[in-house]
Amino acid sequence: MSTLPGTTIAVLKGALQVTIVRLHPNALGEYQIAQAFSRTLHDDFKFGTGALQVPGNFPDRDVSVPSNIAAAPEDMGVRVTWNAVYGVFSYSVRYRFSESSDWQVVQVSTNRYDHTYTVGGIQWEFQVRSEYGDTKQGGTAGLWSGSVSATAQRNTPPPPNDIRSSPTFDGLQVTWGSVNGSFNVDRFVVIIWDRDTPGASIDMHAVRQSPFRAIGLNVGHHYDIFVETWAGPGEGGLPGIPPSIVVGGGLPATPSNLQAVNQDPTTVQLTWNAVPGAAGYRIYASQDQFAGGHQDRSGTVVVTNSYGIYFMFPGTWHYRICVSALNGNLESAQTCVTPPVAPGS
């Protein structure tokens, strides 16, 4: 059968079953599926006078440019709509900051896109095109539309306070506290994502209150966690992000071999040995006398065993830098270093 690359089709004789995996077939593949159906109906169930014949050529897909594209601010960011194109399988929407030259692309199956992961006051630009099938796998795409833009607004509740995460032997637990402001909180949405499984889906769980527990996860895998506050339909806030976890792990060991190499007098590159079972690392960098007060740049969390710190005035050697390993809110002891004085300083 002729399909787009990556498509699998199975037709079982004597049974009306067609399985389509990953992608929709092209026009020839659609006729061949219909022919297989008709052959089974005729041969096994005596319907009709014969199987469908596949034509020699096929009409082009209608992937015309969508019309009436409009962007408007909404409580969760920006809403983009357009007139549906008959027969189109999907659409791509690309967007960017109005001052940026780089586009980000998302595929949607309806003639509406809600751009929600944005703070208020940012102007976004959007373009839309019609598509039939995955363009990376041989699908057909139309031309991009002209641009529309709108300034995002944000009238949604903040994430809850004191979000904490911890691993369990086959899952994770997340807890949180109160929500600031006078919002009438309807529910919370906990989002978890398996960072170690290629192509893993994002799992979303709506709950009324803390705590949230997930079981049956992949032991040894890293999971990222997000918690949103919802005040009602269309009123979901931006997420709070607790530390990631490794399922089945415990308190990680203290990082070792912390090195601080000056890139210039106010920039330092940190490296350390990776800690088995650590889901991330917390960086602490502080010095007590800066412009007559205390300069604290602690709290940054990273997932790799290296990190660069910039703009460390009056010089990197005035700071004491420490690193701890994390598994959720389980945190190891710190290992610390003071960068060397930069040559000529």
C-alpha positions in Angstrom: 0.0 0.0 0.0 1.1 3.6 -0.6 1.3 5.7 2.5 3.3 8.5 3.9 6.7 7.2 5.4 6.3 5.8 8.8 2.7 4.6 8.3 1.7 1.0 9.1 -1.5 -0.4 7.7 -2.9 -3.9 8.4 -5.9 -5.5 6.8 -7.1 -8.8 8.2 -8.9 -11.1 5.8 -12.4 -12.0 7.0 -12.5 -9.1 9.4 -13.2 -5.5 8.8 -10.2 -4.1 10.6 -7.8 -1.4 9.6 -5.0 -0.2 11.8 -3.3 3.1 10.9 -0.2 4.0 13.0 1.4 7.4 13.3 0.4 9.1 10.1 -2.5 9.5 7.8 -1.9 7.9 4.4 -1.6 9.8 1.2 -4.4 9.8 -1.5 -3.3 6.5 -3.1 -3.1 4.9 0.3 -6.7 6.0 1.1 -7.9 4.3 -2.1 -6.0 1.2 -1.3 -7.5 1.0 2.2 -11.0 1.4 0.7 -10.1 -1.3 -1.9 -9.1 -3.7 0.9 -12.4 -3.0 2.7 -14.4 -3.5 -0.4 -12.6 -6.7 -1.3 -13.3 -8.2 2.2 -17.0 -7.1 1.9 -17.3 -8.7 -1.5 -15.2 -11.9 -1.0 -16.3 -12.8 2.5 -19.7 -11.2 2.9 -20.9 -11.2 -0.7 -21.6 -7.4 -0.9 -21.5 -5.7 -4.3 -20.3 -6.9 -7.6 -16.6 -6.6 -7.0 -13.8 -4.7 -5.2 -13.2 -1.0 -5.7 -10.8 -0.1 -8.4 -8.0 2.3 -7.7 -7.9 5.2 -10.2 -4.8 6.2 -12.0 -4.6 9.8 -10.7 -5.9 11.7 -7.8 -7.0 15.3 -7.1 -4.5 17.5 -5.2 -5.0 18.2 -1.6 -6.6 21.5 -0.7 -4.0 23.1 1.5 -5.0 26.7 0.7 -4.0 29.5 2.9 -6.5 29.9 5.8 -8.5 33.1 5.8 -9.9 35.5 8.4 -7.0 35.0 10.8 -7.4 37.0 14.0 -5.4 37.2 17.2 -6.9 38.7 20.4 -5.8 38.9 24.1 -7.5 36.5 26.5 -7.1 35.8 30.2 -4.5 33.1 29.6 -2.5 34.9 26.9 -3.6 35.2 23.2 -6.3 33.4 21.2 -5.7 32.9 17.5 -8.6 31.8 15.2 -9.1 31.3 11.5 -11.7 29.9 9.0 -11.4 26.1 8.7 -10.2 24.8 5.3 -12.4 21.9 4.2 -10.6 18.5 4.3 -7.5 19.7 5.9 -6.0 17.2 8.3 -4.2 19.8 10.6 -2.7 23.2 10.7 0.7 24.6 11.8 0.9 27.9 13.7 4.2 29.6 14.1 4.8 32.4 16.6 7.5 34.7 17.9 8.1 37.8 19.9 7.3 40.8 17.7 11.0 41.9 18.1 12.4 38.4 17.4 13.4 36.9 14.0 13.1 33.3 15.2 9.8 31.4 14.8 8.5 28.5 17.0 6.1 26.1 15.4 3.2 24.1 16.9 0.8 21.8 15.1 -3.0 21.9 15.9 -6.0 19.9 14.7 -8.6 22.6 14.9 -8.9 26.1 13.6 -8.0 27.7 16.9 -4.7 28.1 18.9 -4.4 29.4 22.4 -1.0 30.7 23.2 -1.0 30.4 27.0 2.6 30.1 28.3 3.3 33.8 28.3 3.3 36.6 30.8 1.1 39.6 30.2 2.3 42.7 28.2 4.3 40.8 25.6 3.3 41.3 21.9 3.2 38.1 19.9 3.1 37.6 16.1 1.4 34.6 14.5 1.1 32.9 11.0 -0.9 29.9 10.0 -0.7 27.3 7.2 -2.8 24.3 6.2 -1.2 20.8 6.3 -2.1 17.3 5.4 0.1 14.8 7.2 3.4 15.3 8.9 5.6 17.5 6.7 8.7 15.9 8.1 7.4 12.5 6.8 6.4 13.6 3.3 3.1 15.4 4.1 1.7 18.3 2.1 1.8 21.9 3.4 0.4 25.1 2.0 1.9 28.6 2.2 2.1 30.6 5.4 -0.5 33.2 5.9 0.2 36.8 6.6 1.0 37.9 10.1 -1.4 38.9 12.9 -0.3 40.1 16.3 -1.8 40.8 19.8 -0.5 41.7 23.2 -0.9 38.9 25.8 -2.7 39.6 29.0 -2.7 37.5 32.2 -5.7 37.5 34.5 -5.1 34.1 36.0 -4.1 33.0 39.5 -0.4 32.4 40.4 0.9 29.0 41.2 0.5 27.8 44.8 3.2 28.6 47.4 5.7 26.1 48.8 5.5 23.5 46.0 7.5 20.4 47.2 8.3 17.2 45.4 9.7 13.9 46.6 10.3 10.4 45.0 8.6 7.2 46.0 9.7 3.7 45.2 7.5 3.6 42.1 6.4 7.2 41.6 6.3 10.6 43.1 4.5 12.9 45.5 3.8 16.6 45.2 2.5 19.0 47.9 1.8 22.7 48.0 0.4 25.5 50.1 -1.9 28.4 49.7 -2.5 30.6 46.6 -1.9 34.4 46.9 -4.6 36.8 45.9 -8.4 36.8 46.0 -8.9 34.1 43.3 -11.7 31.6 43.8 -9.5 28.5 43.2 -11.4 25.7 41.4 -8.6 23.1 41.1 -4.9 22.4 40.5 -3.4 20.8 37.5 -0.2 18.7 38.1 1.8 18.1 35.0 4.5 15.3 34.9 6.9 14.5 32.1 9.3 11.6 31.8 12.5 13.3 30.6 14.3 9.9 29.9 11.7 8.4 27.5 12.0 9.8 23.9 8.7 11.1 22.7 7.0 10.7 26.1 3.6 12.4 26.4 3.0 15.1 29.0 0.6 13.7 31.7 -1.9 16.2 33.2 -3.8 15.5 36.4 -6.6 17.8 37.8 -6.9 17.6 41.6 -8.8 19.6 44.1 -6.2 19.8 46.8 -2.7 18.8 48.0 -1.1 16.2 48.0 -0.9 14.6 44.6 0.6 11.1 44.2 1.5 9.2 41.0 2.4 5.5 41.0 3.6 3.1 38.4 6.2 5.4 36.9 9.5 4.2 35.4 12.0 3.5 38.2 15.3 5.3 37.6 13.8 7.9 35.2 13.9 11.6 35.7 10.5 13.3 35.9 9.9 17.1 35.6 6.9 18.4 37.5 4.7 21.5 37.1 1.7 22.7 39.2 -0.9 25.2 37.9 -3.7 26.9 39.7 -7.1 27.1 37.9 -9.9 29.4 38.8 -12.4 28.0 36.3 -12.6 27.1 32.5 -10.1 29.2 30.6 -8.5 30.6 33.8 -5.4 28.4 34.3 -2.3 30.2 35.6 1.3 29.8 34.8 2.9 26.8 36.5 5.2 26.6 39.5 8.1 24.3 39.1 9.4 22.2 42.0 12.7 20.3 41.7 12.7 17.3 39.4 12.8 13.7 40.8 14.3 10.3 40.0 11.7 7.7 40.7 12.8 5.1 43.3 15.8 7.2 44.4 16.6 8.7 47.8 18.9 11.4 49.2 21.7 11.9 46.7 25.4 12.0 47.6 27.3 15.3 48.0 28.8 16.5 44.6 32.6 16.0 44.4 35.5 17.6 42.5 33.9 21.1 42.2 36.0 23.2 39.9 35.7 27.0 39.3 37.5 28.4 36.3 37.5 32.1 35.6 36.4 33.0 32.0 37.1 36.7 32.8 37.2 38.7 36.1 33.4 38.6 36.5 32.5 35.2 34.9 33.2 31.8 36.2 32.5 28.3 34.7 31.6 25.6 37.3 32.0 21.8 36.8 31.7 18.9 39.2 31.3 15.1 39.0 27.8 13.9 38.2 26.0 12.3 41.2 24.2 9.0 40.5 20.5 9.3 41.3 20.5 13.1 41.3 17.7 14.8 39.4 19.4 18.2 39.5 21.8 20.5 41.4 21.3 23.7 43.3 23.9 26.5 43.0 24.7 28.8 45.8 26.9 31.9 45.2 27.1 34.7 47.8 29.5 37.3 49.2 28.9 39.5 52.2 30.3 42.8 51.2 29.1 44.3 48.0 28.2 47.9 47.7 27.8 48.0 51.5 25.5 45.0 51.7 25.0 41.3 51.1 24.9 40.0 47.6 23.2 36.6 47.3 22.8 34.8 44.0 21.7 31.4 45.5 18.9 29.1 44.5 19.5 28.4 40.8 18.7 24.8 39.9 20.3 23.0 36.9 20.0 19.5 35.5 23.6 19.1 34.2 26.9 19.0 36.1 28.2 22.3 34.8 27.1 25.9 35.1 28.3 29.4 34.2 27.8 32.5 36.4 28.1 36.0 34.9 28.3 39.6 36.2 30.0 38.7 39.5 31.1 42.1 40.5 33.6 43.2 41.8 35.2 39.9 40.9 34.5 36.1 41.1 37.1 35.6 43.9 34.9 37.7 46.2 32.2 34.9 46.1 32.0 31.6 47.8 30.2 29.1 45.5 28.6 25.9 46.7 26.7 23.1 44.9 24.3 20.5 46.3 22.6 17.5 44.6 18.8 17.2 44.5 16.2 14.5 44.2 13.0 16.5 44.5 13.3 18.4 47.8 15.7 15.9 49.1 19.0 17.8 49.1 22.5 16.6 49.8 25.2 18.5 51.8 27.0 21.2 49.9 30.5 21.2 48.4 32.1 24.6 48.1 34.8 26.5 46.4 36.2 30.1 46.0 37.3 31.0 42.5 41.0 32.1 42.2 41.9 35.8 41.9 41.9 36.7 38.2 45.4 37.5 36.8 46.2 41.2 37.0 43.4 41.9 39.6 
